[in-house]
Amino acid sequence: MSALPPALNAERFEIDTVAGRVSAYRAWPQVGAANLPPVLLVHSVNAAGSAAEVAPLFEHCRQRRVVYALDLPGFGFSERSDRLYTPRLMTDAIHALLAHMRDAHGVGAIDVVGVSLTSEFVVRAQQEAPLTVRRMALVSPTGFSGPKRRYGPPGSTLYQAWLYKILSWPFWSDGIYRNLTRPSVIRYFLERTWGSRRIDEALWRYAVITTRQPGARHAPLHFVSAGMFSRDINTLYEAVTCPVWVSMATRGDFTDYQGKVTVEQRPNWRFHAMEGGALPYFEDLAAFTGKLDPFWG
């Protein structure tokens, strides 16, 4: 097993939170940067998630403003203990880092970028503490695909307890996770995310290493059991009043946004189809930030 290297070329620090020990990265801008509040980048959730998934965007943002990137609970350098991994846990980690950022920089509200499923946690955090988030950018967010929307009871999830019980059975849990995170399987899923075989090789290499760390299987098994998907997410989306920018993929597995009809006519929501897969800033950073940067104001 290789030791986990930093995902980003930046200062890494840890804070103790109600979500456990949480790790994050931060960088300060160059002299003469734009007068913008700090921005928080939050990677997606999958079997090999980490802050490495936002690396190009982190490097871009650090030229203009203070930027932070979070390792969600169960991923990267954050605590990977055997516990329930839920939207509540993930949202609490975001709340904690937002509070740290506000105190450290003396600002009232932070800009936040959420990727894929993490968009659900970011929106929940904004709804629970509206004054802490100024604007949200959601990259390939979940909750808009398929014909059915999710308006379940507040705080409910899609968790399949029976499935988690099977996946986490001690006799085969490690084996299931090892098969799920074989280098060839990680490559396969990245190719589906990209909608192309031209994936980012550095991200693939980091994904392989991070899945080999102690406790790495715990959070992904909850993810596969749908325990991190919010049953009430469309209720939350439709309640948002702050500005929201959405990047939609045109290739790969995450191109279905038929559910955007519930919010796309609202003046605070903006949708952009970005040519590429679900992580378009890896493919054409200039095109992506050319759309995103004006949104920050």
C-alpha positions, -999 to +999 in steps of 0.1 A: +000+000+000+014+034-010+012+064+013-014+089+002+002+120-013-015+154-012-042+157-039-034+194-045-002+215-045-014+236-016-015+239+022-034+210+038-050+213+073-074+194+095-103+205+118-123+185+143-160+187+135-193+169+144-186+150+112-153+138+126-118+149+115-120+167+083-091+176+059-090+205+035-066+224+013-063+262+009-044+287-012-041+324-013-044+345-045-017+366-061-014+403-053-040+423-072-066+394-074-103+401-078-122+414-048-142+382-043-151+362-012-134+328-006-146+299-027-151+263-015-147+234-039-163+200-030-155+169-049-180+143-060-188+110-042-178+077-058-156+047-050-124+068-054-135+104-046-110+130-033-101+167-037-080+156-068-113+158-087-113+196-085-075+201-092-078+222-124-105+244-110-085+249-077-054+260-097-076+285-117-093+299-087-061+305-067-050+330-093-080+352-085-092+346-049-088+325-017-097+289-025-104+259-003-110+223-013-126+197+010-119+160+014-154+148+024-158+124+053-146+089+043-124+102+015-088+116+011-072+126+043-105+130+062-116+104+088-125+071+072-140+053+102-167+026+100-199+046+106-230+057+087-222+079+057-252+101+050-262+134+036-264+147+072-227+137+078-215+153+045-236+185+050-222+189+086-187+187+072-195+215+047-211+236+075-180+232+096-156+242+068-178+272+059-177+284+095-139+280+096-136+300+064-159+328+075-140+331+108-106+330+092-113+356+065-139+378+083-166+374+056-202+367+059-209+344+029-188+320+008-191+309-028-194+271-032-189+247-060-204+212-057-197+183-081-223+157-090-239+142-059-221+167-037-244+193-052-271+179-030-251+184+002-241+220-009-277+229-015-288+214+018-261+234+036-273+266+019-309+259+028-300+252+064-278+283+068-287+307+039-265+335+051-233+314+049-235+308+011-235+337-014-236+318-047-235+281-058-221+265-089-232+229-094-213+207-118-233+178-133-256+178-103-278+148-094-315+150-088-325+162-123-324+130-143-352+107-152-390+114-152-395+113-114-385+140-090-377+135-053-401+152-029-398+129+001-399+137+038-373+162+050-340+146+056-350+112+041-327+093+018-328+065-008-308+042+015-312+005+008-304-011+042-307-046+028-281-039+001-257-023+026-260-054+048-250-076+020-222-055+008-207-049+042-208-086+053-174-092+069-167-124+049-167-106+015-168-068+021-131-063+015-133-085-017-162-066-031-145-033-026-112-045-040-130-057-072-149-024-073-117-004-072-093-025-094-073-001-116-091-013-147-125-008-131-116+027-119-105+035-155-138+021-168-159+044-146-138+074-154-143+067-191-180+066-185-177+099-166-158+115-195-178+098-222-144+091-237-113+071-233-093+103-230-095+106-193-071+125-170-043+100-162-031+119-131-066+117-117-068+080-124-034+074-107-045+093-076-079+074-076-060+041-075-039+052-045-067+067-025-088+035-027-059+016-011-059+035+022-072+021+055-109+024+058-114+034+022-143+010+016-167+024+043-181+055+026-183+040-009-203+010+003-229+035+017-228+054-016-235+022-036-263+014-012-279+049-021-274+061+015-261+095+004-288+104-020-315+127-006-351+117-011-361+154-007-336+170-030-360+185-054-378+202-026-345+218-016-336+228-052-369+245-056-366+264-024-332+280-033-333+318-038-296+326-041-279+326-075-272+291-089-251+282-120-253+247-134-229+229-158-245+201-178-224+174-195-229+166-232-211+132-231-210+102-208-234+089-182-245+122-168-263+140-196-300+137-185-313+169-171-350+167-180-359+176-145-344+211-148-379+223-160-388+226-123-363+255-118-348+266-151-373+295-156-365+310-122-343+341-125-317+329-100-310+296-119-287+295-150-280+263-169-251+258-194-244+228-215-206+224-214-191+204-242-175+173-226-181+149-198-192+153-162-159+170-152-156+194-181-129+216-165-104+187-170-111+188-207-113+226-215-106+247-184-108+280-204-142+272-218-155+262-184-142+291-165-152+315-193-188+306-183-183+303-146-162+333-138-187+360-149-213+343-126-192+351-095-196+387-103 
